[in-house]
Amino acid sequence: MAKTLLVTVPVYGQIEYTHALVGDLEREGVDYMIVDNKGDYSPVADERVHTPGRNTGWAGGSNLGFRTAFAEGYDAGMTLNNDVRISRGFFDGILDERLPDDAGAVVGVYDDAAHLAMHSDHEGPAAEYEPRDAYRELAVCDGTALMLTREAFVAVGELDERSFGRFAWGADVDLSLRLREEGFRIVATERSFLNHFGRRTADVVAGRRRYQLLGGLLMSRGLKRVYGRHWSRRVAVDSVDVLSLDDHTVLHTTPLHHSAA
């Protein structure tokens, strides 16, 4: 039986990006919910919109989505940035039954070079991406398009909304480490791709330079507080294995140019 999924898109303004993404979500026929943190969202289709009445941020909006998904009986929940476009069949790839049974978190690959283990060599629009029957084993993933299974959520709980400051950089790393400690794998499927336009919402709210400097500083402080001064040793990798979806053999190992997960 096919797995069920609820996708949550936390937003703060930047309505044009959300409207473009809604077109992709409608095309894919997935259940989704907009968390309108600013209170100014205007639906373009038949969107389900939740307005908290305050800015819950990315982590708070994502947690609301995960809680809603599992309270309503979905098998999986996903938090999805609004500043992305997704490939055709994106969610079929995320929910592919050939992925490892112990995969607690599944992400796609994308064009954001900030996370080399998730980076794809596809440079064009998401709509032109050609899916590949392969997946990657990750040390950690980022939260741009993060799917959690019900089993993983029950085992590790929500994103940490307290330790990483206003922008919650590092909350996805912390969640990844907790997943691994509970025996779950983290994988990126090459059947799913997204264009990531680069933190557009947060740039507007805080300014690009301030956002990047403050986000990075609070991430480092938070991870050091939770995992100790050598936290980076838990996530530093030199390469990533790419495996076959069909028989799970290693197709090749991709070296990374710097320590990233």
C-alpha angles and dihedrals in degrees: 000000000000117000118247121230138191116200119205122199113195109203140179110189117305089113095172091064092050092048091053091050092048088061089058093046092050090049091053094048094227126151110249144169131204116218102206104203095173097044096230103098117133115199118236097186132007094304122168104231128190118192111195094193092237138051104273091177127221095300095045093047091046092050090050088054094049092048091048093048095052095039088056094050103256118152093222141016129206134196111209128186117234093224094074141085120211134217124248110274090019096147094041086060093047091051096039108146090217091071115102114285091229095055103125095175127034127186135171128238121258149178097261108115091196088086107043097183089061096038119119128206089225107110102178136078118310090240089065097051117125110216119231126207094237141095137197130229110228135197090209136350134210125242102242092108107000123170121194125191121228090247092054093047092051090050101045107018129211136338112281106255096181111049102056107048133233099330098038095225104169096030089102091049090050091049090050092052092049090050092053092047088056092051100257123137125227116216140178115210119215089208089076127057136174138188109228114202093198123260095312096162095051091044090058094046098046109010122259100261095043091046094052096044096044094040092052093045094050092045092054092046093048096048091046090051093050102036105020134252094303095054092127091067088069093061105029113112134168098205144009128225118230112206136191116256090213103054104001094237118146108261094186143326118243117210116223121221095221137013105286135134 
